């Protein structure tokens, strides 16, 4: 069995869906960006360059400058699977991001999403 197609999907093609999901619930693009920067360690400029270059998800996460050590605190179900039980490292990182965006869309406070409290 080959890689899941999300690995070869460009991050830039999914990013607008994250923003739309957040904005439909009264949240902002800036909050989405803050979550992504918190999780990956990318600067805003790096994030924008990666999207411009249509970097795929696998590369996006594999080359992230500093995956946040607090991401292990992210728990719960996304797409019917517990994120903490996903064994494939890159898939787990992708699902962590999905879970954080879900929490944003559900109205959670940023400090809770970013696991600072």
Number of C-alpha atoms within 10 A of each C-alpha: 3 4 7 9 8 14 17 13 15 20 23 19 14 13 15 12 12 19 19 16 20 22 16 10 12 12 17 17 16 11 16 23 19 17 19 18 20 20 23 22 17 21 15 14 9 14 21 14 13 18 18 12 12 15 19 18 23 18 15 21 21 13 12 16 15 13 17 14 10 12 18 12 11 18 14 13 14 14 9 7 11 15 22 16 11 14 9 8 11 17 18 16 22 17 21 24 20 16 21 24 22 17 16 25 21 14 13 13 11 16 9 12 19 18 14 8 7
